[in-house]
Every structure is written in C-alpha cells, then in structure tokens.
C-alpha cells in the first residue's frame, strides 16, 4: 500500500512570503541620492586638484 504524504497548501508551493512594508527612518528618492553623490564626487575632485 502507498503511504500518504502531507503536502503544503497549493497556493504556497514552496514560496516564501516577506512583509512588503518598508520601515526605513530615512527616505530619499533615487534621483536625489544620485545628485548628492555627484556633488560629493565633484567636491572631492576639486579638493584633490587643489582648487
């Protein structure tokens, strides 16, 4: 006789669910972050050239 196997619910199918809510204290838009990095890079270049 064949053994009965226990199975997971068909909706899960081995997938892991993560909480979709982000809990970040600092929220910066991507274009603002890239702009700040660019400004910082320019300042670093100017300081290294001695201007």
PDB file of N, CA, C and O in Angstrom:
ATOM      1  N   UNK A   1       0.824  -1.192   0.000  1.00  0.00           N
ATOM      2  CA  UNK A   1       0.000   0.000   0.000  1.00  0.00           C
ATOM      3  C   UNK A   1       0.868   1.256   0.000  1.00  0.00           C
ATOM      4  O   UNK A   1       1.913   1.291   0.649  1.00  0.00           O
ATOM      5  N   UNK A   2       0.449   2.254  -0.706  1.00  0.00           N
ATOM      6  CA  UNK A   2       1.216   3.500  -0.798  1.00  0.00           C
ATOM      7  C   UNK A   2       0.986   4.351   0.446  1.00  0.00           C
ATOM      8  O   UNK A   2      -0.103   4.368   1.020  1.00  0.00           O
ATOM      9  N   UNK A   3       2.040   5.053   0.846  1.00  0.00           N
ATOM     10  CA  UNK A   3       1.915   5.947   2.004  1.00  0.00           C
ATOM     11  C   UNK A   3       1.287   7.265   1.575  1.00  0.00           C
ATOM     12  O   UNK A   3       1.454   7.711   0.440  1.00  0.00           O
ATOM     13  N   UNK A   4       0.581   7.863   2.482  1.00  0.00           N
ATOM     14  CA  UNK A   4       0.031   9.191   2.221  1.00  0.00           C
ATOM     15  C   UNK A   4       1.065  10.228   2.601  1.00  0.00           C
ATOM     16  O   UNK A   4       1.667  10.147   3.672  1.00  0.00           O
ATOM     17  N   UNK A   5       1.270  11.184   1.746  1.00  0.00           N
ATOM     18  CA  UNK A   5       2.230  12.252   2.017  1.00  0.00           C
ATOM     19  C   UNK A   5       1.477  13.516   2.409  1.00  0.00           C
ATOM     20  O   UNK A   5       0.404  13.808   1.882  1.00  0.00           O
ATOM     21  N   UNK A   6       2.054  14.251   3.334  1.00  0.00           N
ATOM     22  CA  UNK A   6       1.462  15.537   3.687  1.00  0.00           C
ATOM     23  C   UNK A   6       2.016  16.583   2.732  1.00  0.00           C
ATOM     24  O   UNK A   6       3.209  16.585   2.426  1.00  0.00           O
ATOM     25  N   UNK A   7       1.164  17.455   2.270  1.00  0.00           N
ATOM     26  CA  UNK A   7       1.585  18.478   1.311  1.00  0.00           C
ATOM     27  C   UNK A   7       1.247  19.863   1.833  1.00  0.00           C
ATOM     28  O   UNK A   7       0.370  20.040   2.679  1.00  0.00           O
ATOM     29  N   UNK A   8       1.966  20.829   1.307  1.00  0.00           N
ATOM     30  CA  UNK A   8       1.696  22.227   1.650  1.00  0.00           C
ATOM     31  C   UNK A   8       0.471  22.693   0.866  1.00  0.00           C
ATOM     32  O   UNK A   8       0.100  22.086  -0.138  1.00  0.00           O
ATOM     33  N   UNK A   9      -0.147  23.767   1.328  1.00  0.00           N
ATOM     34  CA  UNK A   9      -1.281  24.306   0.575  1.00  0.00           C
ATOM     35  C   UNK A   9      -0.849  24.660  -0.855  1.00  0.00           C
ATOM     36  O   UNK A   9       0.270  25.136  -1.049  1.00  0.00           O
ATOM     37  N   UNK A  10      -1.694  24.444  -1.841  1.00  0.00           N
ATOM     38  CA  UNK A  10      -1.291  24.677  -3.229  1.00  0.00           C
ATOM     39  C   UNK A  10      -0.927  26.130  -3.527  1.00  0.00           C
ATOM     40  O   UNK A  10      -0.163  26.392  -4.456  1.00  0.00           O
ATOM     41  N   UNK A  11      -1.447  27.053  -2.774  1.00  0.00           N
ATOM     42  CA  UNK A  11      -1.137  28.460  -3.020  1.00  0.00           C
ATOM     43  C   UNK A  11       0.284  28.835  -2.661  1.00  0.00           C
ATOM     44  O   UNK A  11       0.834  29.769  -3.244  1.00  0.00           O
ATOM     45  N   UNK A  12       0.891  28.141  -1.725  1.00  0.00           N
ATOM     46  CA  UNK A  12       2.244  28.490  -1.288  1.00  0.00           C
ATOM     47  C   UNK A  12       3.295  27.885  -2.214  1.00  0.00           C
ATOM     48  O   UNK A  12       4.209  28.597  -2.630  1.00  0.00           O
ATOM     49  N   UNK A  13       3.206  26.659  -2.536  1.00  0.00           N
ATOM     50  CA  UNK A  13       4.103  25.972  -3.470  1.00  0.00           C
ATOM     51  C   UNK A  13       5.576  26.215  -3.170  1.00  0.00           C
ATOM     52  O   UNK A  13       6.381  26.338  -4.094  1.00  0.00           O
ATOM     53  N   UNK A  14       5.937  26.285  -1.907  1.00  0.00           N
ATOM     54  CA  UNK A  14       7.340  26.438  -1.536  1.00  0.00           C
ATOM     55  C   UNK A  14       7.854  27.866  -1.582  1.00  0.00           C
ATOM     56  O   UNK A  14       9.047  28.092  -1.378  1.00  0.00           O
ATOM     57  N   UNK A  15       7.002  28.819  -1.839  1.00  0.00           N
ATOM     58  CA  UNK A  15       7.437  30.214  -1.906  1.00  0.00           C
ATOM     59  C   UNK A  15       7.434  30.830  -0.517  1.00  0.00           C
ATOM     60  O   UNK A  15       6.597  30.495   0.321  1.00  0.00           O
ATOM     61  N   UNK A  16       8.368  31.722  -0.285  1.00  0.00           N
ATOM     62  CA  UNK A  16       8.459  32.410   0.996  1.00  0.00           C
ATOM     63  C   UNK A  16       7.848  33.789   0.833  1.00  0.00           C
ATOM     64  O   UNK A  16       8.150  34.504  -0.123  1.00  0.00           O
ATOM     65  N   UNK A  17       7.003  34.152   1.754  1.00  0.00           N
ATOM     66  CA  UNK A  17       6.387  35.480   1.699  1.00  0.00           C
ATOM     67  C   UNK A  17       7.103  36.407   2.663  1.00  0.00           C
ATOM     68  O   UNK A  17       7.340  36.054   3.818  1.00  0.00           O
ATOM     69  N   UNK A  18       7.442  37.580   2.188  1.00  0.00           N
ATOM     70  CA  UNK A  18       8.082  38.588   3.008  1.00  0.00           C
ATOM     71  C   UNK A  18       7.105  39.733   3.232  1.00  0.00           C
ATOM     72  O   UNK A  18       6.191  39.956   2.437  1.00  0.00           O
ATOM     73  N   UNK A  19       7.314  40.448   4.322  1.00  0.00           N
ATOM     74  CA  UNK A  19       6.479  41.609   4.606  1.00  0.00           C
ATOM     75  C   UNK A  19       6.805  42.675   3.569  1.00  0.00           C
ATOM     76  O   UNK A  19       7.974  42.995   3.353  1.00  0.00           O
ATOM     77  N   UNK A  20       5.798  43.219   2.937  1.00  0.00           N
ATOM     78  CA  UNK A  20       6.017  44.192   1.873  1.00  0.00           C
ATOM     79  C   UNK A  20       6.171  45.612   2.399  1.00  0.00           C
ATOM     80  O   UNK A  20       6.508  46.516   1.635  1.00  0.00           O
ATOM     81  N   UNK A  21       5.935  45.821   3.662  1.00  0.00           N
ATOM     82  CA  UNK A  21       6.024  47.158   4.233  1.00  0.00           C
ATOM     83  C   UNK A  21       7.467  47.467   4.602  1.00  0.00           C
ATOM     84  O   UNK A  21       8.117  46.695   5.307  1.00  0.00           O
ATOM     85  N   UNK A  22       7.966  48.613   4.116  1.00  0.00           N
ATOM     86  CA  UNK A  22       9.322  49.031   4.450  1.00  0.00           C
ATOM     87  C   UNK A  22       9.271  49.920   5.683  1.00  0.00           C
ATOM     88  O   UNK A  22       8.413  50.796   5.798  1.00  0.00           O
ATOM     89  N   UNK A  23      10.191  49.686   6.594  1.00  0.00           N
ATOM     90  CA  UNK A  23      10.260  50.506   7.798  1.00  0.00           C
ATOM     91  C   UNK A  23      11.616  51.183   7.839  1.00  0.00           C
ATOM     92  O   UNK A  23      12.511  50.763   8.573  1.00  0.00           O
ATOM     93  N   UNK A  24      11.758  52.225   7.051  1.00  0.00           N
ATOM     94  CA  UNK A  24      13.012  52.954   6.973  1.00  0.00           C
ATOM     95  C   UNK A  24      12.829  54.320   7.627  1.00  0.00           C
ATOM     96  O   UNK A  24      11.804  54.976   7.440  1.00  0.00           O
ATOM     97  N   UNK A  25      13.827  54.739   8.392  1.00  0.00           N
ATOM     98  CA  UNK A  25      13.747  56.043   9.046  1.00  0.00           C
ATOM     99  C   UNK A  25      14.048  57.171   8.070  1.00  0.00           C
ATOM    100  O   UNK A  25      13.472  58.254   8.170  1.00  0.00           O
ATOM    101  N   UNK A  26      14.952  56.918   7.125  1.00  0.00           N
ATOM    102  CA  UNK A  26      15.335  57.935   6.153  1.00  0.00           C
ATOM    103  C   UNK A  26      14.843  57.494   4.783  1.00  0.00           C
ATOM    104  O   UNK A  26      15.199  56.418   4.301  1.00  0.00           O
ATOM    105  N   UNK A  27      14.026  58.327   4.164  1.00  0.00           N
ATOM    106  CA  UNK A  27      13.526  58.011   2.832  1.00  0.00           C
ATOM    107  C   UNK A  27      14.017  59.085   1.867  1.00  0.00           C
ATOM    108  O   UNK A  27      13.639  60.252   1.974  1.00  0.00           O
ATOM    109  N   UNK A  28      14.865  58.676   0.924  1.00  0.00           N
ATOM    110  CA  UNK A  28      15.421  59.583  -0.072  1.00  0.00           C
ATOM    111  C   UNK A  28      15.075  59.028  -1.442  1.00  0.00           C
ATOM    112  O   UNK A  28      15.228  57.833  -1.694  1.00  0.00           O
ATOM    113  N   UNK A  29      14.609  59.897  -2.323  1.00  0.00           N
ATOM    114  CA  UNK A  29      14.298  59.463  -3.679  1.00  0.00           C
ATOM    115  C   UNK A  29      15.598  59.140  -4.406  1.00  0.00           C
ATOM    116  O   UNK A  29      16.627  59.756  -4.128  1.00  0.00           O
ATOM    117  N   UNK A  30      15.570  58.194  -5.323  1.00  0.00           N
ATOM    118  CA  UNK A  30      16.798  57.779  -6.012  1.00  0.00           C
ATOM    119  C   UNK A  30      17.510  58.908  -6.743  1.00  0.00           C
ATOM    120  O   UNK A  30      18.739  58.974  -6.715  1.00  0.00           O
ATOM    121  N   UNK A  31      16.764  59.804  -7.401  1.00  0.00           N
ATOM    122  CA  UNK A  31      17.435  60.882  -8.137  1.00  0.00           C
ATOM    123  C   UNK A  31      18.098  61.882  -7.193  1.00  0.00           C
ATOM    124  O   UNK A  31      19.106  62.489  -7.556  1.00  0.00           O
ATOM    125  N   UNK A  32      17.561  62.063  -6.008  1.00  0.00           N
ATOM    126  CA  UNK A  32      18.190  62.943  -5.021  1.00  0.00           C
ATOM    127  C   UNK A  32      19.486  62.313  -4.527  1.00  0.00           C
ATOM    128  O   UNK A  32      20.491  63.005  -4.368  1.00  0.00           O
ATOM    129  N   UNK A  33      19.471  61.021  -4.287  1.00  0.00           N
ATOM    130  CA  UNK A  33      20.668  60.312  -3.835  1.00  0.00           C
ATOM    131  C   UNK A  33      21.778  60.388  -4.880  1.00  0.00           C
ATOM    132  O   UNK A  33      22.936  60.628  -4.540  1.00  0.00           O
ATOM    133  N   UNK A  34      21.430  60.186  -6.144  1.00  0.00           N
ATOM    134  CA  UNK A  34      22.430  60.261  -7.218  1.00  0.00           C
ATOM    135  C   UNK A  34      22.970  61.679  -7.331  1.00  0.00           C
ATOM    136  O   UNK A  34      24.165  61.866  -7.560  1.00  0.00           O
ATOM    137  N   UNK A  35      22.116  62.675  -7.176  1.00  0.00           N
ATOM    138  CA  UNK A  35      22.566  64.066  -7.216  1.00  0.00           C
ATOM    139  C   UNK A  35      23.532  64.381  -6.085  1.00  0.00           C
ATOM    140  O   UNK A  35      24.548  65.040  -6.306  1.00  0.00           O
ATOM    141  N   UNK A  36      23.232  63.921  -4.881  1.00  0.00           N
ATOM    142  CA  UNK A  36      24.124  64.152  -3.743  1.00  0.00           C
ATOM    143  C   UNK A  36      25.466  63.458  -3.942  1.00  0.00           C
ATOM    144  O   UNK A  36      26.510  64.014  -3.600  1.00  0.00           O
ATOM    145  N   UNK A  37      25.442  62.259  -4.487  1.00  0.00           N
ATOM    146  CA  UNK A  37      26.697  61.540  -4.764  1.00  0.00           C
ATOM    147  C   UNK A  37      27.521  62.274  -5.809  1.00  0.00           C
ATOM    148  O   UNK A  37      28.745  62.342  -5.696  1.00  0.00           O
ATOM    149  N   UNK A  38      26.865  62.823  -6.826  1.00  0.00           N
ATOM    150  CA  UNK A  38      27.571  63.565  -7.873  1.00  0.00           C
ATOM    151  C   UNK A  38      28.201  64.827  -7.307  1.00  0.00           C
ATOM    152  O   UNK A  38      29.350  65.139  -7.620  1.00  0.00           O
ATOM    153  N   UNK A  39      27.472  65.551  -6.484  1.00  0.00           N
ATOM    154  CA  UNK A  39      28.010  66.765  -5.856  1.00  0.00           C
ATOM    155  C   UNK A  39      29.190  66.415  -4.967  1.00  0.00           C
ATOM    156  O   UNK A  39      30.205  67.111  -4.988  1.00  0.00           O
ATOM    157  N   UNK A  40      29.077  65.361  -4.194  1.00  0.00           N
ATOM    158  CA  UNK A  40      30.169  64.926  -3.325  1.00  0.00           C
ATOM    159  C   UNK A  40      31.395  64.550  -4.152  1.00  0.00           C
ATOM    160  O   UNK A  40      32.522  64.872  -3.774  1.00  0.00           O
ATOM    161  N   UNK A  41      31.184  63.876  -5.269  1.00  0.00           N
ATOM    162  CA  UNK A  41      32.289  63.486  -6.148  1.00  0.00           C
ATOM    163  C   UNK A  41      32.991  64.711  -6.726  1.00  0.00           C
ATOM    164  O   UNK A  41      34.220  64.747  -6.780  1.00  0.00           O
ATOM    165  N   UNK A  42      32.233  65.706  -7.156  1.00  0.00           N
ATOM    166  CA  UNK A  42      32.818  66.932  -7.705  1.00  0.00           C
ATOM    167  C   UNK A  42      33.624  67.661  -6.642  1.00  0.00           C
ATOM    168  O   UNK A  42      34.721  68.143  -6.924  1.00  0.00           O
ATOM    169  N   UNK A  43      33.102  67.749  -5.425  1.00  0.00           N
ATOM    170  CA  UNK A  43      33.832  68.404  -4.330  1.00  0.00           C
ATOM    171  C   UNK A  43      35.128  67.663  -4.046  1.00  0.00           C
ATOM    172  O   UNK A  43      36.168  68.293  -3.850  1.00  0.00           O
ATOM    173  N   UNK A  44      35.084  66.343  -4.020  1.00  0.00           N
ATOM    174  CA  UNK A  44      36.295  65.543  -3.791  1.00  0.00           C
ATOM    175  C   UNK A  44      37.326  65.773  -4.890  1.00  0.00           C
ATOM    176  O   UNK A  44      38.515  65.903  -4.599  1.00  0.00           O
ATOM    177  N   UNK A  45      36.892  65.826  -6.141  1.00  0.00           N
ATOM    178  CA  UNK A  45      37.812  66.069  -7.250  1.00  0.00           C
ATOM    179  C   UNK A  45      38.445  67.457  -7.153  1.00  0.00           C
ATOM    180  O   UNK A  45      39.644  67.612  -7.381  1.00  0.00           O
ATOM    181  N   UNK A  46      37.642  68.461  -6.815  1.00  0.00           N
ATOM    182  CA  UNK A  46      38.171  69.820  -6.681  1.00  0.00           C
ATOM    183  C   UNK A  46      39.175  69.911  -5.540  1.00  0.00           C
ATOM    184  O   UNK A  46      40.197  70.584  -5.670  1.00  0.00           O
ATOM    185  N   UNK A  47      38.899  69.250  -4.434  1.00  0.00           N
ATOM    186  CA  UNK A  47      39.827  69.279  -3.302  1.00  0.00           C
ATOM    187  C   UNK A  47      41.121  68.534  -3.612  1.00  0.00           C
ATOM    188  O   UNK A  47      42.195  68.943  -3.172  1.00  0.00           O
ATOM    189  N   UNK A  48      41.025  67.456  -4.359  1.00  0.00           N
ATOM    190  CA  UNK A  48      42.238  66.696  -4.687  1.00  0.00           C
ATOM    191  C   UNK A  48      43.108  67.434  -5.703  1.00  0.00           C
ATOM    192  O   UNK A  48      44.323  67.240  -5.729  1.00  0.00           O
ATOM    193  N   UNK A  49      42.499  68.279  -6.542  1.00  0.00           N
ATOM    194  CA  UNK A  49      43.259  69.069  -7.513  1.00  0.00           C
ATOM    195  C   UNK A  49      43.819  70.344  -6.891  1.00  0.00           C
ATOM    196  O   UNK A  49      44.658  71.009  -7.499  1.00  0.00           O
ATOM    197  N   UNK A  50      43.371  70.689  -5.704  1.00  0.00           N
ATOM    198  CA  UNK A  50      43.872  71.870  -5.004  1.00  0.00           C
ATOM    199  C   UNK A  50      43.241  73.167  -5.465  1.00  0.00           C
ATOM    200  O   UNK A  50      43.864  74.224  -5.366  1.00  0.00           O
ATOM    201  N   UNK A  51      42.040  73.110  -5.957  1.00  0.00           N
ATOM    202  CA  UNK A  51      41.354  74.317  -6.434  1.00  0.00           C
ATOM    203  C   UNK A  51      40.683  75.015  -5.281  1.00  0.00           C
ATOM    204  O   UNK A  51      40.050  76.054  -5.472  1.00  0.00           O
TER     205      UNK A  51
END
